[in-house]
Structure formats: structure tokens, C-alpha cells
Amino acid sequence: MGDKIDNKVLCKLCKDDCLKKCFDDYVELIKEPKYVCKKCGRTAHKEKNLCKPVKIKK
């Protein structure tokens, strides 16, 4: 996975239309989510990929 997508916030990624070009990389970011965004509801494995991350309690 390239740094181009790995360092992006998922909300911005979707707005930039980059999702269509980097779909496989996007799927890697959301596998085994540990965080959920309080702003948009998206989930991600890494905190840095969300606007307002909150750790998911298991």
C-alpha cells in the first residue's frame, strides 16, 4: 500500500474521488477496524485515518 492513501483521512479520500482509483488500498485501511469516527461513522484500523477517531471497545 502506498503512502499516498495510507496517510489520508477516509472522509477526505472519499471526497477527493480517490476511492475509485485506490479501492484495494482502501479495503486494507478498513480491515479489522479498531476505531470509529464520531463525525462520519466510518471505521478504520488506524486512528490517523479518521477525522474524529474513538477506540472501539471489545
N, CA, C and O atoms as a Maestro MAE file, in Angstrom:
{
 s_m_m2io_version
 :::
 2.0.0
}

f_m_ct {
 s_m_title
 :::
 protein
 m_atom[232] {
  # First column is atom index #
  i_m_mmod_type
  r_m_x_coord
  r_m_y_coord
  r_m_z_coord
  i_m_residue_number
  s_m_chain_name
  s_m_pdb_residue_name
  s_m_pdb_atom_name
  i_m_atomic_number
  :::
  1 25 0.859 -1.181 0.000 1 A "MET " " N  " 7
  2 3 0.000 0.000 0.000 1 A "MET " " CA " 6
  3 2 0.895 1.231 0.000 1 A "MET " " C  " 6
  4 15 1.842 1.323 0.781 1 A "MET " " O  " 8
  5 25 0.592 2.159 -0.869 2 A "GLY " " N  " 7
  6 3 1.407 3.355 -0.961 2 A "GLY " " CA " 6
  7 2 1.081 4.379 0.112 2 A "GLY " " C  " 6
  8 15 -0.025 4.404 0.651 2 A "GLY " " O  " 8
  9 25 2.068 5.231 0.418 3 A "ASP " " N  " 7
  10 3 1.864 6.301 1.402 3 A "ASP " " CA " 6
  11 2 0.779 7.260 0.950 3 A "ASP " " C  " 6
  12 15 0.165 7.933 1.779 3 A "ASP " " O  " 8
  13 25 0.535 7.332 -0.341 4 A "LYS " " N  " 7
  14 3 -0.455 8.258 -0.883 4 A "LYS " " CA " 6
  15 2 -1.811 8.073 -0.203 4 A "LYS " " C  " 6
  16 15 -2.464 9.056 0.148 4 A "LYS " " O  " 8
  17 25 -2.234 6.842 -0.017 5 A "ILE " " N  " 7
  18 3 -3.545 6.582 0.576 5 A "ILE " " CA " 6
  19 2 -3.435 6.274 2.069 5 A "ILE " " C  " 6
  20 15 -4.347 6.600 2.828 5 A "ILE " " O  " 8
  21 25 -2.352 5.661 2.497 6 A "ASP " " N  " 7
  22 3 -2.196 5.236 3.886 6 A "ASP " " CA " 6
  23 2 -2.252 6.405 4.868 6 A "ASP " " C  " 6
  24 15 -2.682 6.229 6.008 6 A "ASP " " O  " 8
  25 25 -1.831 7.575 4.450 7 A "ASN " " N  " 7
  26 3 -1.789 8.736 5.341 7 A "ASN " " CA " 6
  27 2 -3.011 9.643 5.210 7 A "ASN " " C  " 6
  28 15 -3.057 10.700 5.840 7 A "ASN " " O  " 8
  29 25 -3.985 9.259 4.418 8 A "LYS " " N  " 7
  30 3 -5.170 10.100 4.222 8 A "LYS " " CA " 6
  31 2 -6.259 9.791 5.226 8 A "LYS " " C  " 6
  32 15 -6.371 8.674 5.732 8 A "LYS " " O  " 8
  33 25 -7.055 10.801 5.500 9 A "VAL " " N  " 7
  34 3 -8.250 10.629 6.317 9 A "VAL " " CA " 6
  35 2 -9.330 10.099 5.380 9 A "VAL " " C  " 6
  36 15 -9.499 10.615 4.275 9 A "VAL " " O  " 8
  37 25 -10.060 9.077 5.808 10 A "LEU " " N  " 7
  38 3 -11.016 8.417 4.926 10 A "LEU " " CA " 6
  39 2 -12.091 9.356 4.394 10 A "LEU " " C  " 6
  40 15 -12.515 9.204 3.248 10 A "LEU " " O  " 8
  41 25 -12.547 10.322 5.187 11 A "CYS " " N  " 7
  42 3 -13.557 11.283 4.708 11 A "CYS " " CA " 6
  43 2 -13.023 12.047 3.498 11 A "CYS " " C  " 6
  44 15 -13.711 12.187 2.487 11 A "CYS " " O  " 8
  45 25 -11.811 12.528 3.612 12 A "LYS " " N  " 7
  46 3 -11.201 13.295 2.533 12 A "LYS " " CA " 6
  47 2 -10.965 12.407 1.324 12 A "LYS " " C  " 6
  48 15 -11.135 12.844 0.185 12 A "LYS " " O  " 8
  49 25 -10.581 11.182 1.561 13 A "LEU " " N  " 7
  50 3 -10.335 10.243 0.475 13 A "LEU " " CA " 6
  51 2 -11.582 10.068 -0.378 13 A "LEU " " C  " 6
  52 15 -11.498 10.055 -1.606 13 A "LEU " " O  " 8
  53 25 -12.716 9.937 0.251 14 A "CYS " " N  " 7
  54 3 -13.970 9.753 -0.480 14 A "CYS " " CA " 6
  55 2 -14.374 11.025 -1.221 14 A "CYS " " C  " 6
  56 15 -14.895 10.946 -2.333 14 A "CYS " " O  " 8
  57 25 -14.146 12.179 -0.632 15 A "LYS " " N  " 7
  58 3 -14.484 13.445 -1.275 15 A "LYS " " CA " 6
  59 2 -13.595 13.714 -2.481 15 A "LYS " " C  " 6
  60 15 -14.039 14.308 -3.464 15 A "LYS " " O  " 8
  61 25 -12.341 13.281 -2.408 16 A "ASP " " N  " 7
  62 3 -11.381 13.512 -3.495 16 A "ASP " " CA " 6
  63 2 -11.576 12.558 -4.671 16 A "ASP " " C  " 6
  64 15 -10.879 12.679 -5.678 16 A "ASP " " O  " 8
  65 25 -12.497 11.627 -4.564 17 A "ASP " " N  " 7
  66 3 -12.761 10.649 -5.614 17 A "ASP " " CA " 6
  67 2 -11.579 9.709 -5.829 17 A "ASP " " C  " 6
  68 15 -11.497 9.033 -6.855 17 A "ASP " " O  " 8
  69 25 -10.670 9.668 -4.868 18 A "CYS " " N  " 7
  70 3 -9.512 8.784 -4.939 18 A "CYS " " CA " 6
  71 2 -9.922 7.339 -4.670 18 A "CYS " " C  " 6
  72 15 -9.213 6.409 -5.054 18 A "CYS " " O  " 8
  73 25 -11.040 7.151 -4.024 19 A "LEU " " N  " 7
  74 3 -11.508 5.818 -3.659 19 A "LEU " " CA " 6
  75 2 -11.625 4.900 -4.872 19 A "LEU " " C  " 6
  76 15 -11.251 3.729 -4.805 19 A "LEU " " O  " 8
  77 25 -12.135 5.421 -5.963 20 A "LYS " " N  " 7
  78 3 -12.294 4.613 -7.169 20 A "LYS " " CA " 6
  79 2 -10.945 4.140 -7.707 20 A "LYS " " C  " 6
  80 15 -10.827 3.022 -8.208 20 A "LYS " " O  " 8
  81 25 -9.948 4.982 -7.603 21 A "LYS " " N  " 7
  82 3 -8.627 4.655 -8.129 21 A "LYS " " CA " 6
  83 2 -7.850 3.725 -7.202 21 A "LYS " " C  " 6
  84 15 -7.013 2.949 -7.662 21 A "LYS " " O  " 8
  85 25 -8.121 3.799 -5.904 22 A "CYS " " N  " 7
  86 3 -7.329 3.077 -4.901 22 A "CYS " " CA " 6
  87 2 -8.185 2.149 -4.052 22 A "CYS " " C  " 6
  88 15 -7.935 2.011 -2.854 22 A "CYS " " O  " 8
  89 25 -9.185 1.513 -4.644 23 A "PHE " " N  " 7
  90 3 -10.144 0.732 -3.871 23 A "PHE " " CA " 6
  91 2 -9.484 -0.380 -3.057 23 A "PHE " " C  " 6
  92 15 -9.826 -0.569 -1.890 23 A "PHE " " O  " 8
  93 25 -8.554 -1.111 -3.645 24 A "ASP " " N  " 7
  94 3 -7.900 -2.211 -2.920 24 A "ASP " " CA " 6
  95 2 -7.123 -1.700 -1.707 24 A "ASP " " C  " 6
  96 15 -7.122 -2.334 -0.652 24 A "ASP " " O  " 8
  97 25 -6.467 -0.559 -1.861 25 A "ASP " " N  " 7
  98 3 -5.741 0.041 -0.737 25 A "ASP " " CA " 6
  99 2 -6.718 0.504 0.344 25 A "ASP " " C  " 6
  100 15 -6.433 0.383 1.536 25 A "ASP " " O  " 8
  101 25 -7.868 1.031 -0.070 26 A "TYR " " N  " 7
  102 3 -8.901 1.474 0.867 26 A "TYR " " CA " 6
  103 2 -9.374 0.304 1.721 26 A "TYR " " C  " 6
  104 15 -9.530 0.432 2.935 26 A "TYR " " O  " 8
  105 25 -9.599 -0.832 1.078 27 A "VAL " " N  " 7
  106 3 -10.059 -2.027 1.800 27 A "VAL " " CA " 6
  107 2 -9.050 -2.415 2.878 27 A "VAL " " C  " 6
  108 15 -9.440 -2.839 3.966 27 A "VAL " " O  " 8
  109 25 -7.772 -2.275 2.589 28 A "GLU " " N  " 7
  110 3 -6.741 -2.586 3.591 28 A "GLU " " CA " 6
  111 2 -6.845 -1.664 4.808 28 A "GLU " " C  " 6
  112 15 -6.586 -2.094 5.932 28 A "GLU " " O  " 8
  113 25 -7.217 -0.414 4.595 29 A "LEU " " N  " 7
  114 3 -7.325 0.546 5.700 29 A "LEU " " CA " 6
  115 2 -8.493 0.237 6.634 29 A "LEU " " C  " 6
  116 15 -8.458 0.577 7.817 29 A "LEU " " O  " 8
  117 25 -9.513 -0.401 6.102 30 A "ILE " " N  " 7
  118 3 -10.703 -0.639 6.926 30 A "ILE " " CA " 6
  119 2 -10.802 -2.061 7.473 30 A "ILE " " C  " 6
  120 15 -11.735 -2.378 8.211 30 A "ILE " " O  " 8
  121 25 -9.843 -2.920 7.115 31 A "LYS " " N  " 7
  122 3 -9.833 -4.289 7.646 31 A "LYS " " CA " 6
  123 2 -9.580 -4.261 9.145 31 A "LYS " " C  " 6
  124 15 -8.778 -3.470 9.640 31 A "LYS " " O  " 8
  125 25 -10.265 -5.122 9.845 32 A "GLU " " N  " 7
  126 3 -10.098 -5.245 11.296 32 A "GLU " " CA " 6
  127 2 -10.117 -3.878 11.979 32 A "GLU " " C  " 6
  128 15 -9.122 -3.474 12.581 32 A "GLU " " O  " 8
  129 25 -11.228 -3.170 11.891 33 A "PRO " " N  " 7
  130 3 -11.294 -1.812 12.447 33 A "PRO " " CA " 6
  131 2 -11.113 -1.782 13.967 33 A "PRO " " C  " 6
  132 15 -11.625 -2.634 14.694 33 A "PRO " " O  " 8
  133 25 -10.368 -0.773 14.418 34 A "LYS " " N  " 7
  134 3 -10.152 -0.550 15.844 34 A "LYS " " CA " 6
  135 2 -10.736 0.798 16.280 34 A "LYS " " C  " 6
  136 15 -10.867 1.077 17.472 34 A "LYS " " O  " 8
  137 25 -11.090 1.638 15.274 35 A "TYR " " N  " 7
  138 3 -11.583 2.984 15.558 35 A "TYR " " CA " 6
  139 2 -12.820 3.282 14.726 35 A "TYR " " C  " 6
  140 15 -12.986 2.758 13.625 35 A "TYR " " O  " 8
  141 25 -13.681 4.129 15.267 36 A "VAL " " N  " 7
  142 3 -14.848 4.621 14.543 36 A "VAL " " CA " 6
  143 2 -14.815 6.146 14.620 36 A "VAL " " C  " 6
  144 15 -14.408 6.706 15.638 36 A "VAL " " O  " 8
  145 25 -15.238 6.814 13.560 37 A "CYS " " N  " 7
  146 3 -15.237 8.272 13.522 37 A "CYS " " CA " 6
  147 2 -16.548 8.807 14.095 37 A "CYS " " C  " 6
  148 15 -17.631 8.421 13.653 37 A "CYS " " O  " 8
  149 25 -16.443 9.691 15.074 38 A "LYS " " N  " 7
  150 3 -17.633 10.304 15.676 38 A "LYS " " CA " 6
  151 2 -18.326 11.252 14.705 38 A "LYS " " C  " 6
  152 15 -19.512 11.539 14.863 38 A "LYS " " O  " 8
  153 25 -17.607 11.736 13.712 39 A "LYS " " N  " 7
  154 3 -18.166 12.703 12.766 39 A "LYS " " CA " 6
  155 2 -18.927 12.021 11.619 39 A "LYS " " C  " 6
  156 15 -20.049 12.412 11.295 39 A "LYS " " O  " 8
  157 25 -18.314 11.006 11.013 40 A "CYS " " N  " 7
  158 3 -18.910 10.430 9.799 40 A "CYS " " CA " 6
  159 2 -19.328 8.968 9.930 40 A "CYS " " C  " 6
  160 15 -20.049 8.455 9.074 40 A "CYS " " O  " 8
  161 25 -18.890 8.296 10.983 41 A "GLY " " N  " 7
  162 3 -19.282 6.911 11.198 41 A "GLY " " CA " 6
  163 2 -18.419 5.881 10.483 41 A "GLY " " C  " 6
  164 15 -18.666 4.681 10.604 41 A "GLY " " O  " 8
  165 25 -17.420 6.326 9.747 42 A "ARG " " N  " 7
  166 3 -16.535 5.369 9.077 42 A "ARG " " CA " 6
  167 2 -15.678 4.654 10.123 42 A "ARG " " C  " 6
  168 15 -15.491 5.148 11.236 42 A "ARG " " O  " 8
  169 25 -15.159 3.478 9.744 43 A "THR " " N  " 7
  170 3 -14.281 2.731 10.640 43 A "THR " " CA " 6
  171 2 -12.936 2.528 9.956 43 A "THR " " C  " 6
  172 15 -12.843 2.528 8.728 43 A "THR " " O  " 8
  173 25 -11.893 2.353 10.770 44 A "ALA " " N  " 7
  174 3 -10.553 2.136 10.237 44 A "ALA " " CA " 6
  175 2 -9.705 1.386 11.253 44 A "ALA " " C  " 6
  176 15 -10.005 1.361 12.447 44 A "ALA " " O  " 8
  177 25 -8.649 0.782 10.753 45 A "HIS " " N  " 7
  178 3 -7.724 0.064 11.618 45 A "HIS " " CA " 6
  179 2 -6.805 1.038 12.371 45 A "HIS " " C  " 6
  180 15 -6.415 0.778 13.509 45 A "HIS " " O  " 8
  181 25 -6.465 2.154 11.724 46 A "LYS " " N  " 7
  182 3 -5.558 3.138 12.331 46 A "LYS " " CA " 6
  183 2 -6.298 4.424 12.672 46 A "LYS " " C  " 6
  184 15 -7.140 4.897 11.909 46 A "LYS " " O  " 8
  185 25 -5.975 4.967 13.804 47 A "GLU " " N  " 7
  186 3 -6.568 6.209 14.299 47 A "GLU " " CA " 6
  187 2 -6.348 7.371 13.327 47 A "GLU " " C  " 6
  188 15 -7.231 8.209 13.146 47 A "GLU " " O  " 8
  189 25 -5.180 7.417 12.711 48 A "LYS " " N  " 7
  190 3 -4.814 8.548 11.841 48 A "LYS " " CA " 6
  191 2 -5.670 8.652 10.581 48 A "LYS " " C  " 6
  192 15 -5.638 9.678 9.900 48 A "LYS " " O  " 8
  193 25 -6.432 7.614 10.262 49 A "ASN " " N  " 7
  194 3 -7.233 7.625 9.046 49 A "ASN " " CA " 6
  195 2 -8.658 8.106 9.258 49 A "ASN " " C  " 6
  196 15 -9.485 7.982 8.354 49 A "ASN " " O  " 8
  197 25 -8.969 8.656 10.436 50 A "LEU " " N  " 7
  198 3 -10.311 9.153 10.727 50 A "LEU " " CA " 6
  199 2 -10.266 10.584 11.234 50 A "LEU " " C  " 6
  200 15 -9.274 11.012 11.825 50 A "LEU " " O  " 8
  201 25 -11.353 11.328 10.996 51 A "CYS " " N  " 7
  202 3 -11.452 12.739 11.418 51 A "CYS " " CA " 6
  203 2 -11.498 12.875 12.937 51 A "CYS " " C  " 6
  204 15 -10.706 13.603 13.536 51 A "CYS " " O  " 8
  205 25 -12.433 12.164 13.542 52 A "LYS " " N  " 7
  206 3 -12.673 12.226 14.987 52 A "LYS " " CA " 6
  207 2 -12.691 10.791 15.534 52 A "LYS " " C  " 6
  208 15 -13.752 10.277 15.889 52 A "LYS " " O  " 8
  209 25 -11.519 10.148 15.602 53 A "PRO " " N  " 7
  210 3 -11.463 8.735 15.991 53 A "PRO " " CA " 6
  211 2 -11.785 8.478 17.456 53 A "PRO " " C  " 6
  212 15 -11.403 9.239 18.346 53 A "PRO " " O  " 8
  213 25 -12.500 7.378 17.676 54 A "VAL " " N  " 7
  214 3 -12.800 6.877 19.015 54 A "VAL " " CA " 6
  215 2 -12.495 5.386 18.982 54 A "VAL " " C  " 6
  216 15 -12.939 4.677 18.079 54 A "VAL " " O  " 8
  217 25 -11.743 4.914 19.958 55 A "LYS " " N  " 7
  218 3 -11.382 3.498 20.017 55 A "LYS " " CA " 6
  219 2 -12.634 2.650 20.226 55 A "LYS " " C  " 6
  220 15 -13.474 2.962 21.070 55 A "LYS " " O  " 8
  221 25 -12.746 1.591 19.459 56 A "ILE " " N  " 7
  222 3 -13.861 0.658 19.602 56 A "ILE " " CA " 6
  223 2 -13.534 -0.275 20.758 56 A "ILE " " C  " 6
  224 15 -12.477 -0.905 20.780 56 A "ILE " " O  " 8
  225 25 -14.442 -0.357 21.711 57 A "LYS " " N  " 7
  226 3 -14.233 -1.244 22.853 57 A "LYS " " CA " 6
  227 2 -14.744 -2.625 22.496 57 A "LYS " " C  " 6
  228 15 -15.829 -2.773 21.933 57 A "LYS " " O  " 8
  229 25 -13.962 -3.625 22.824 58 A "LYS " " N  " 7
  230 3 -14.378 -5.012 22.542 58 A "LYS " " CA " 6
  231 2 -14.594 -5.764 23.823 58 A "LYS " " C  " 6
  232 15 -14.946 -6.944 23.794 58 A "LYS " " O  " 8
  :::
 }
 m_bond[231] {
  # First column is bond index #
  i_m_from
  i_m_to
  i_m_order
  :::
  1 1 2 1
  2 2 3 1
  3 3 4 2
  4 3 5 1
  5 5 6 1
  6 6 7 1
  7 7 8 2
  8 7 9 1
  9 9 10 1
  10 10 11 1
  11 11 12 2
  12 11 13 1
  13 13 14 1
  14 14 15 1
  15 15 16 2
  16 15 17 1
  17 17 18 1
  18 18 19 1
  19 19 20 2
  20 19 21 1
  21 21 22 1
  22 22 23 1
  23 23 24 2
  24 23 25 1
  25 25 26 1
  26 26 27 1
  27 27 28 2
  28 27 29 1
  29 29 30 1
  30 30 31 1
  31 31 32 2
  32 31 33 1
  33 33 34 1
  34 34 35 1
  35 35 36 2
  36 35 37 1
  37 37 38 1
  38 38 39 1
  39 39 40 2
  40 39 41 1
  41 41 42 1
  42 42 43 1
  43 43 44 2
  44 43 45 1
  45 45 46 1
  46 46 47 1
  47 47 48 2
  48 47 49 1
  49 49 50 1
  50 50 51 1
  51 51 52 2
  52 51 53 1
  53 53 54 1
  54 54 55 1
  55 55 56 2
  56 55 57 1
  57 57 58 1
  58 58 59 1
  59 59 60 2
  60 59 61 1
  61 61 62 1
  62 62 63 1
  63 63 64 2
  64 63 65 1
  65 65 66 1
  66 66 67 1
  67 67 68 2
  68 67 69 1
  69 69 70 1
  70 70 71 1
  71 71 72 2
  72 71 73 1
  73 73 74 1
  74 74 75 1
  75 75 76 2
  76 75 77 1
  77 77 78 1
  78 78 79 1
  79 79 80 2
  80 79 81 1
  81 81 82 1
  82 82 83 1
  83 83 84 2
  84 83 85 1
  85 85 86 1
  86 86 87 1
  87 87 88 2
  88 87 89 1
  89 89 90 1
  90 90 91 1
  91 91 92 2
  92 91 93 1
  93 93 94 1
  94 94 95 1
  95 95 96 2
  96 95 97 1
  97 97 98 1
  98 98 99 1
  99 99 100 2
  100 99 101 1
  101 101 102 1
  102 102 103 1
  103 103 104 2
  104 103 105 1
  105 105 106 1
  106 106 107 1
  107 107 108 2
  108 107 109 1
  109 109 110 1
  110 110 111 1
  111 111 112 2
  112 111 113 1
  113 113 114 1
  114 114 115 1
  115 115 116 2
  116 115 117 1
  117 117 118 1
  118 118 119 1
  119 119 120 2
  120 119 121 1
  121 121 122 1
  122 122 123 1
  123 123 124 2
  124 123 125 1
  125 125 126 1
  126 126 127 1
  127 127 128 2
  128 127 129 1
  129 129 130 1
  130 130 131 1
  131 131 132 2
  132 131 133 1
  133 133 134 1
  134 134 135 1
  135 135 136 2
  136 135 137 1
  137 137 138 1
  138 138 139 1
  139 139 140 2
  140 139 141 1
  141 141 142 1
  142 142 143 1
  143 143 144 2
  144 143 145 1
  145 145 146 1
  146 146 147 1
  147 147 148 2
  148 147 149 1
  149 149 150 1
  150 150 151 1
  151 151 152 2
  152 151 153 1
  153 153 154 1
  154 154 155 1
  155 155 156 2
  156 155 157 1
  157 157 158 1
  158 158 159 1
  159 159 160 2
  160 159 161 1
  161 161 162 1
  162 162 163 1
  163 163 164 2
  164 163 165 1
  165 165 166 1
  166 166 167 1
  167 167 168 2
  168 167 169 1
  169 169 170 1
  170 170 171 1
  171 171 172 2
  172 171 173 1
  173 173 174 1
  174 174 175 1
  175 175 176 2
  176 175 177 1
  177 177 178 1
  178 178 179 1
  179 179 180 2
  180 179 181 1
  181 181 182 1
  182 182 183 1
  183 183 184 2
  184 183 185 1
  185 185 186 1
  186 186 187 1
  187 187 188 2
  188 187 189 1
  189 189 190 1
  190 190 191 1
  191 191 192 2
  192 191 193 1
  193 193 194 1
  194 194 195 1
  195 195 196 2
  196 195 197 1
  197 197 198 1
  198 198 199 1
  199 199 200 2
  200 199 201 1
  201 201 202 1
  202 202 203 1
  203 203 204 2
  204 203 205 1
  205 205 206 1
  206 206 207 1
  207 207 208 2
  208 207 209 1
  209 209 210 1
  210 210 211 1
  211 211 212 2
  212 211 213 1
  213 213 214 1
  214 214 215 1
  215 215 216 2
  216 215 217 1
  217 217 218 1
  218 218 219 1
  219 219 220 2
  220 219 221 1
  221 221 222 1
  222 222 223 1
  223 223 224 2
  224 223 225 1
  225 225 226 1
  226 226 227 1
  227 227 228 2
  228 227 229 1
  229 229 230 1
  230 230 231 1
  231 231 232 2
  :::
 }
}
